[in-house]
Amino acid sequence: MTMELSEMFTREVTRYVDEAEDEAMWALSMNRHILDRVASELLERISMNGEEVGVLIKSMNPVMLPDYMDPRLYETSSSDPNEHRYKSATRFEELDIWQAAFPAC
């Protein structure tokens, strides 16, 4: 892998990680009321099982993020069954990576 390609790859990965972090922080801030309620319930009860937490969360109308592993979020073009594109054009962008020109010897 050339240094140029390596740097491009690193920039893209960093961009995706930064976007994911921003999205997670947004979701946490939008659901802060739920986090506060779970914390207060835990202070009162000392412990809660996963089912109790799930019921509490669902009762408070949480802001949910899309499940990016859900295949229904992706579409396949009819001409190429191996070509998968994310349905939302605002989330992911295809990379245009070109081979660097070889220097003349």
N, C-alpha and C positions, 0 to 999 in steps of 0.2 A: 504494500500500500504506500503510495507516495505521501510525502509530508503534506502536500496541498489537500489531497483527499482525506487524510487523517484529520486535518484541521477542520475541514468542511463537515465531516462526520461528527466531530466533537461539538461544533457549533450547533448542529441540528439536534443532537441528543440533549445538549444543555437547554436548548429552546423548549423541547418537549417536556423536560423535567421541570423547568420554570413554569410553563403553562399548567402542568398538573398540580404543582404546588400552589399556584394562584387560585386554581379552581377548588382545591381542597380547603384552602383558607377561606374562600368565599362561602363554601358550603357550611363550614364550621361557624362562621359568623352569622349566617342566615338561620342556623339551627341552635344558636347560643341558648335560647330559652329552654330547649330540650336538654342540653348539657347541664344547665343550672338545675333543672328539675330532677334529673337523674342523680346529680350530686346531693341534693337535699334529701331525696328518698334514701340514698345510701347512708347518709348521716343518721337518719331516723332508724332505719332497719338494720344497718350494719352489712347486710348482704342481700343480693337479688340474683335470681337465676336469669339465664338468657331469655327465657320465655316472658318473664315479668318485664324485663327491660324492653323487649320487642313490643309488647302490648302498650307499654307507656309511650314509647316513641311513636307508634302508629296512631295513638289517640291524639297526638299533638300536631298532626299534619306537617311532617318534616319536609324540607326542601330536598328533593332527591336528585342525584346526578345520574346521567345515563350510564348504563352498564355497557362499557365499550367492548366487552367480550361477547355480547349478544349478537349472534349472526344476523338477526333481523335489521340491525343498524347498517348493514352493508349491502351493496347491490353488486351484482355480477353482470357485466355486459354480455349480451347474447352472442357476440362474435368470438369472445375469448373467455371461456369458463374459468380460467385461472386468474383473470384480472378482477380484483376486488377493489372497490372504491367506497369510501365512507360516504354516507348519504348527506351529511352536513358539510357543505363546502367551507364553512368557517372554521372547522376544527383542525383537520389535517390537510397538509398540502403534500403533493408528490414531490420527491426530490429530483432535480435535474442534475445528474452527476455525469460529467464527461471525463474521459481519459485525458490526462495532461499530455501535452505534446512532448515527445522525447527530444532532449537537446541534441543538437548536431555534434557529432564527434570530430 
